[in-house]
């Protein structure tokens, strides 16, 4: 038993020695370099990468029974164009968000399988930079397929 106590005493002494060595080295650590102001860290974005002139369209798509509709397709095009240039889908909560260039009128089409297609106009001219749309889809009439291209 006497040897065990001697060994424990030696272990405690060596632990104390290690702790005091670590405390001393922590005090001698060099000071971190001064932080740069936020403006110096930011990179200037070119006009192509910047979202300064974008218009944000966001919203939610619901079923005819007021339930969120995940996976609904939203297509956007300028009013004077035939081809859709932007598209997105709703998430699991029926929500969507998409950025388009500001300064045009747009046409927004919401599609979902089993529902009639809905089309809305959107004026993204000067002024507000964000629009919130809500689509309440209606069941497609029998014999017509909804949500297909």
Secondary structure, 3 states (H helix, E strand, C coil): CHHHHHHHHHHHHHHHHHHHHHHHHHHCCCCCCCCCCHHHHCCCCCCCCCCCCEEEEEEEEECCCCCECCCCEEEEEECCCCCCCEEEECCCCCEEEEEEECCEEEEEEEECCCECCEEEEEEECCCCCEEEEEEECCECCCCCCCCCC
